[in-house]
Amino acid sequence: MYPAELTTPMAKDLTDHGFISLKSAQEVENVIKNNDEPLLLVVNSVCGCAAANARPGAKMSLEHPKAPAELYTVFAGVDREATQKAREHMLPYPPSSPSIALFKDGKLVHMLERHHIEGKPADMIAQNLRAAYDHYCK
């Protein structure tokens, strides 16, 4: 478990931009299973590619007319139960931190794993997500 003084600012980087932090497996289950609107779920992480690429790319992607209104995050290494449940919904993809998933009607429809994020500019990640929004969001 990472110390709160390390992870709190990293979590706030998303929650200050409208993402809701999910702390339990039940919260994750409720959000994914009981939501017919497209939703974006970011598995946050302490790694550098989360700070330089994933979080900025996810936030930039929301500057799009079809961006999902439902925004959630779990923090790997902090919200263990919530992260594990989120990853169950991301199968067949292996656990990956950071990662970004788009769900629609309770089903995973688009996934960015760490290898899609690490070393990629945030604007490229945003473009990838916007293309998914164009396909899956109203």
N, C-alpha and C positions, 0 to 999 in steps of 0.2 A: 504494500500500500504506500502510495506517495504522500508526503506531508501536505496538508491543506495549504500552507503558505506558498508552496510551489505551484499547486494545481489550480487554486482559486482564480488567479488572474487569467489562466489559460481557459478555464471554463467560462469566465465572464466575457471573454473575447467572442463567444457565440451567444451566450444568454443576453448580453447587452444588445444584440442584433436580432432579438425575437425568438431565438431557439429556446425551447423548454427543456430543462435538464430532467431526465428520467433517472430515478434512483433505485427502483425495484423491478424485479422481473414482472410483477403484476402490472405495474405502470406501462412497461413496454408492451406486454400482451394486450392490455386494454387499448392502447393507442393504435397498434397495428391492426388488430382484429376488429375493432369497432369503429373504423374510420373508412368511409367510402371516398373521401377526398384524397388526392395525391399528397403524400407526405415525404419530407426529406429527413433522413436520420444520419447524423454524423457521429461516427465513433471517434471521439477526440483522443488525443495522446500527448505525452510530454515530449515526443521526439521533435527534432528540428523540422522535419517535413510537414508536420501538423501545423507548426507556427508559420513557416514560410510559404506553404503551398495549400494544404487542405482547408484550414480555416479561412484564409483570405479568398481562396477559390470558391468555397461554398457561399461566403457572404457576397462576393461579386456576382455570383450566378443569380442572385435574387433580384438584381436590377434587370428584370425581364418581365414582360407583360403576362407570361404564362407560368411564372414561378409559383410553386406550391405555397399556400398560406400556412400549412401545417408544418412546423419546423421543430425538430427534436434532436437531442444529443444525449449520448452516454459517454462516460469517461473511462477508458480502459485503464485498469490498474487502480481505479478509485471506486467506481460503481460496478463492482464485480458481478453481482447478481443481474443487474440490468444489462450489462454488456454481454454476458453469457446468453441471456434470453434474446437480445437483439441479434446476436450471431446465429442463433438457431433459425431465425427468420431469414438469414442471409445465405443459408445453405443453397446450393452446393459449394459456395465459395468458402475457402478456409478462413479461419480467424485472421484478421488483418487490422493493424492499427497504424495510422489512421485509415479510415475508410468512409465512404459516403454512399448511402443507399437511397434509392427512390422507390417508394411503395405506392401501389394503387389497388384499391379494393382488397387490402390485406395481403397482396402478393408483391414480391420483389420484382421490379420491372427493369431496374438499371442499377449497376454496381460499379463503383470505382474502388479498387483495392489499392493497397500501399504501393504496389509496383506501377500503378497508373498515376500515382500522386508524387512519389519521390522523384526529385530532379525535374519535375515539370513545372513550368511557370503557372502561377495562380490564374492568369487569364486563360490559359489553355484548359485548366480544370473547369473554370466557369463556362467556357464555350462548350465543353463536353456536356456539362449539366444542362445548359440552355437547350442544346439539341434534344436531350431527353425530355425536357419540359415541353418543347414543341410537339413531341410525339405523344406524350402521355397526359399532359395537363390541358385544361380547357383554355 
